[in-house]
Amino acid sequence: MTSRNAAATRSRILDQARHQFAQHGYTAVTVKGVADAAGVSPNLITRYFGGKDGLFLAAGEVEIPVENSFDGDLSGLGARLAANIVRRWCGQPGEDPLLVLHRASGDRPEVAETLAAFLDTHSLLPLRRYLHDNGVADAFGRAAAIDALVLGVSTRRRVLRDELGDPAELEAWLGAAIQRLADG
């Protein structure tokens, strides 16, 4: 490294960490391996992140841009939600921070709790609120069913590493399935 730019170095470390955690899981990744791939000393990982656990949590920081899914009529919810979901799945292959957390949740109970709380706050609760506000009977149950469907498809296609297939076909199928659950 020729210049000292803490923000750029931190970003490079995070990029490598996301890649390695997504590809190999939490257990197989080492601080030294991430540091080597980022071209830095392992001491910088300790300095910036406090070690492997802190690095993992930072690499797992995630956003779910689903807000626009809840703009519009209930009749288009499935299509809007599926478009956002499939775009995420196809747009960040293998290095999606959400996928990193999803894969690691089987190894680390605290990651599973973090992932569940995150999904509840950023996905399940807004969906439940949207369905309730649109007069859907049993909004709680329907939101839980949609959440389970999406998590199940994500697990099968991404965690178990099945091929996603044609994104347009996946989006159409997922959108129809979500809409059926929303409509009852």
C-alpha positions as CSV (number, residue, x, y, z in Angstrom):
1,M,0.0,0.0,0.0
2,T,1.5,3.3,-1.1
3,S,-0.8,5.8,0.6
4,R,-2.3,5.8,4.0
5,N,-6.0,6.3,3.7
6,A,-7.9,4.8,6.7
7,A,-11.3,4.9,5.0
8,A,-10.1,3.2,1.8
9,T,-8.1,0.6,3.8
10,R,-11.2,-0.2,6.0
11,S,-13.3,-0.5,2.9
12,R,-10.9,-2.8,1.2
13,I,-10.8,-5.0,4.3
14,L,-14.6,-5.1,4.5
15,D,-14.8,-6.0,0.8
16,Q,-12.4,-8.9,1.3
17,A,-14.2,-10.0,4.5
18,R,-17.6,-10.0,2.8
19,H,-16.3,-12.0,-0.1
20,Q,-14.5,-14.6,2.2
21,F,-17.3,-14.9,4.7
22,A,-19.9,-15.4,1.9
23,Q,-17.8,-18.0,0.1
24,H,-16.4,-19.9,3.1
25,G,-18.5,-19.2,6.2
26,Y,-17.4,-17.8,9.5
27,T,-15.4,-20.7,10.8
28,A,-13.1,-21.1,7.8
29,V,-12.2,-17.5,7.5
30,T,-9.1,-16.2,9.3
31,V,-8.0,-12.7,10.1
32,K,-4.7,-13.4,8.4
33,G,-6.5,-14.6,5.3
34,V,-8.6,-11.5,5.1
35,A,-5.6,-9.2,5.8
36,D,-3.5,-10.9,3.1
37,A,-6.3,-10.6,0.6
38,A,-6.7,-6.9,1.4
39,G,-3.0,-6.3,1.4
40,V,-2.8,-5.1,5.0
41,S,-1.4,-6.3,8.3
42,P,-3.7,-8.4,10.5
43,N,-3.1,-5.7,13.2
44,L,-5.2,-3.3,11.2
45,I,-8.2,-5.6,11.4
46,T,-7.8,-5.6,15.2
47,R,-7.4,-1.8,15.2
48,Y,-10.5,-1.1,12.9
49,F,-12.8,-4.0,14.0
50,G,-11.5,-5.4,17.2
51,G,-10.8,-8.9,15.7
52,K,-12.7,-11.5,13.7
53,D,-16.1,-11.1,15.5
54,G,-16.1,-7.4,15.0
55,L,-15.0,-7.8,11.4
56,F,-17.8,-10.3,10.8
57,L,-20.4,-8.0,12.3
58,A,-19.2,-5.1,10.2
59,A,-19.2,-7.2,7.1
60,G,-22.7,-8.3,7.8
61,E,-24.1,-4.8,8.0
62,V,-27.0,-4.9,5.6
63,E,-29.8,-2.9,4.2
64,I,-33.0,-4.3,2.7
65,P,-34.4,-1.7,0.2
66,V,-38.0,-2.8,0.3
67,E,-39.7,0.5,1.1
68,N,-40.9,1.0,-2.4
69,S,-42.5,-2.4,-2.3
70,F,-45.0,-1.0,0.1
71,D,-45.9,1.9,-2.2
72,G,-49.0,1.2,-4.3
73,D,-52.0,-1.1,-4.4
74,L,-52.1,-4.4,-2.7
75,S,-52.7,-6.1,-6.0
76,G,-49.1,-5.3,-7.1
77,L,-47.4,-6.2,-3.8
78,G,-46.1,-9.6,-5.0
79,A,-44.6,-8.2,-8.2
80,R,-42.9,-5.2,-6.4
81,L,-41.6,-7.3,-3.5
82,A,-40.3,-10.1,-5.9
83,A,-38.6,-7.5,-8.1
84,N,-36.7,-6.1,-5.1
85,I,-35.8,-9.5,-3.8
86,V,-34.6,-11.0,-7.0
87,R,-32.7,-7.9,-7.9
88,R,-30.8,-8.2,-4.6
89,W,-30.2,-11.9,-5.1
90,C,-28.9,-11.4,-8.6
91,G,-27.1,-8.1,-8.0
92,Q,-24.8,-9.2,-5.2
93,P,-23.9,-12.8,-6.0
94,G,-22.0,-14.5,-3.3
95,E,-21.1,-11.3,-1.4
96,D,-24.4,-10.0,-0.2
97,P,-24.0,-9.2,3.5
98,L,-27.5,-10.6,4.2
99,L,-26.3,-13.9,2.6
100,V,-23.2,-13.8,4.8
101,L,-25.4,-13.6,7.9
102,H,-27.8,-16.2,6.6
103,R,-25.1,-18.7,6.0
104,A,-23.4,-18.0,9.4
105,S,-26.6,-18.3,11.4
106,G,-26.3,-22.1,11.5
107,D,-22.8,-21.9,13.1
108,R,-23.3,-19.0,15.5
109,P,-26.5,-18.7,17.6
110,E,-25.8,-15.0,18.2
111,V,-25.8,-14.4,14.5
112,A,-29.1,-16.2,14.1
113,E,-30.6,-14.0,16.7
114,T,-29.2,-10.9,15.0
115,L,-30.4,-12.0,11.6
116,A,-33.9,-12.8,13.0
117,A,-34.2,-9.4,14.8
118,F,-33.0,-7.6,11.7
119,L,-35.4,-9.4,9.4
120,D,-38.3,-8.8,11.9
121,T,-37.5,-5.1,12.0
122,H,-36.8,-4.4,8.4
123,S,-39.0,-6.9,6.6
124,L,-41.7,-8.7,8.6
125,L,-43.0,-5.8,10.6
126,P,-43.2,-3.4,7.7
127,L,-45.0,-6.1,5.6
128,R,-47.4,-6.8,8.5
129,R,-48.1,-3.1,8.8
130,Y,-48.7,-2.7,5.1
131,L,-51.1,-5.7,4.9
132,H,-52.9,-4.4,8.0
133,D,-53.2,-0.9,6.6
134,N,-54.7,-2.4,3.4
135,G,-57.4,-4.2,5.3
136,V,-56.0,-7.7,4.9
137,A,-57.5,-10.2,7.3
138,D,-54.9,-12.0,9.4
139,A,-52.1,-9.6,8.3
140,F,-49.8,-11.1,10.9
141,G,-50.2,-14.7,9.7
142,R,-50.0,-13.7,6.0
143,A,-46.9,-11.6,6.6
144,A,-45.3,-14.6,8.5
145,A,-46.2,-16.9,5.6
146,I,-44.6,-14.5,3.0
147,D,-41.5,-14.1,5.2
148,A,-41.2,-17.9,5.5
149,L,-41.6,-18.4,1.8
150,V,-38.9,-15.8,0.9
151,L,-36.6,-17.2,3.6
152,G,-37.1,-20.7,2.4
153,V,-36.5,-19.9,-1.2
154,S,-33.4,-17.8,-0.2
155,T,-32.1,-20.8,1.8
156,R,-32.7,-23.3,-1.0
157,R,-31.3,-21.1,-3.8
158,R,-28.6,-19.2,-2.0
159,V,-27.4,-20.9,1.2
160,L,-27.6,-24.4,-0.2
161,R,-26.2,-22.9,-3.4
162,D,-28.7,-24.1,-5.9
163,E,-28.8,-22.0,-9.1
164,L,-31.1,-19.1,-9.0
165,G,-32.1,-19.8,-12.6
166,D,-33.5,-17.3,-14.9
167,P,-34.1,-14.1,-12.9
168,A,-37.2,-13.1,-14.8
169,E,-38.8,-16.6,-14.3
170,L,-37.9,-16.6,-10.6
171,E,-39.2,-13.0,-10.2
172,A,-42.5,-14.0,-11.9
173,W,-43.0,-17.2,-9.9
174,L,-42.0,-15.5,-6.6
175,G,-44.2,-12.5,-7.3
176,A,-47.2,-14.8,-8.0
177,A,-46.6,-16.9,-4.8
178,I,-46.2,-13.8,-2.6
179,Q,-49.4,-12.3,-4.1
180,R,-51.4,-15.5,-3.5
181,L,-50.3,-15.4,0.2
182,A,-51.1,-11.7,0.5
183,D,-54.5,-12.2,-1.1
184,G,-55.4,-15.4,0.7
